[in-house]
Amino acid sequence: MRGFLGNQKGTTLVIAAVTLSALLGIVALVSDIGLAYLEKQKLDNAVDAAALAAVQALKDGQDAARAVAEEYITANGFSTDSMTVSFPADGKSVEVSDNSSVNFYFARALGISSTSIGSYAKALMAPLSGVKGARPLAVEKFDFQYGVGYTLKVGTGDEYSGNYGAVALGGTGASIYKDNIEFSYDGMLRVNQWIQSETGNMAGPTKTGIDYLLHQCPHVPRCDISHFDPTCPMVITVPIVNTLQVNGRGEIQIVGFAQFLLKGIEDKGGHADVTGWFIKNTVVGENDPNAQDFGVYSIKLIK
């Protein structure tokens, strides 16, 4: 009996040792796999950020976009040695990929010292097709040229049947119109949507609202087309419409969006002409590669 019990103890010790080794191996794999997963998430985030930043810099050229992508990868703790930045033929997207190695700790006991991880992202810059924060001024579609000044709202003389380029967004009347100039319309506008023209010259509310925006510029000297901050309050987004030739309060269709840097407002004996320089910019909003291009874009990731 004593011999039998001794053999049983020995067998138990062997089983316990094997079980413990297996458990330690599982813990090692789980711990190191978890580490690799976290590093993969960090790399994914870094590559996504690099692609988004690069496509925004694409307007300054491919070299500038590549430099920005590398800056973002480095800032997130990864190397650019295995990084690739490519530019598809569409001219409005950037592809970024990078690889990294994750060193294991516990799994070394099982002969596994490291693993490789990789990530890929594509960011697309496409014409704006939907946006919040537009101003209640509509401009007829045109082949706008960067840096050129355009009339955004006429004071008198060129109106169509009582319409001067103002539109009703979220309601009608001078008070809503003025608030939408000063603080923008908080609803979503989209391409192909129909909006109403705002009748009357609206000279008073227009002057009050535009003067307010002109005085919100915090930059010294004040922004103009030779030097401006694209996030300045003087940069406004307006709907581009198919026509303003409607009688009275009529329906006009949005065909796109554009941005202008406010130049000023000219008071002509109780009438107000609003002018602005046409600019190109990227903003937060919906985009559509098939939408008409009026120089303002939004970006999105395409995995």
Phi, psi and omega in degrees: 000316179299321178295321180296315180296323178296319178296322180295319178298318180296318179296320179297319179296320179296314179299317180297318181296316180296316180298317180297319178297318179296318179297317178297322178296318179295316178299318180299314181295316181297316181297312183285327175295321176298320177297317179295321180296317179296319179293325177296319177298317179297319179293319177302314180296320180294317181292319177301312181297320180295318180294317180295318179292320182295319183291331176290330180274357185298334179296340179266004178111161183293324179297319178294319179296318179296318180297320179294318179299315179296322179298317181291321179297315180296317181297335179266009172089016179245160183271150176266002183300321181254015183275142174233139176234121182232158186233104178301163186294343181294341178075004183228021178216160180224137176248131180232134174222153179204154178233155179210163179245136179249120179277132179271162178244293183289325184290352176299329179295340179260008179085012179249110186263335183195173175213159180256143176232154179216159180212152181218141175213147174234127178248134183245135173251116184228158180305142180295130179240350179200137185203150168257153176094019178284159177261156187276045176238129180249138180238135179292146182301143185198161176275079184293146179245134183303134176083355180271141178277140180226155176276123182265336176206126180277151178272315180194161172097325184246012185288161176252106173049049177089004178254136185237013179104000176273148178229152180268115180240114180078012180144166182251166176108159186295322183294312179295320179300313180297316180298322179291331174290311185290315189245358180076161179276125186274359177273167180271130172248143182226154175301141182081355177286146177261133178233164183262142172285151177257117185282159178091161183288326180055037186297314182298304178299324179296312181297316179299313182293315182292319176301321178299313181295319181298328181273357178273350180295120183270002189267146178234119356292166182297147183301137167217185189293341180279338178199117180208153175268123182296348177261005181298143177301342178283350175272119184238149176257131180230150175286139172263129186242162182291324179197156172250007183277078177231154180267123179062214177281107184231172181269132175231148187256134177283129177246354179172189180222150177219162176240143178227144170268119184302131178263317178166185177226133183247120179274118180246076177060049180093357176246153187230121173260125178257129180235155179201154177273135176286130179230168174244141187199166172244139183222172175277128180168185178276149177225164181209117180303339182266358180287156177296140186265111175242026170090356177243133189230160166234162185240153176207156178275139173235110183280000000 
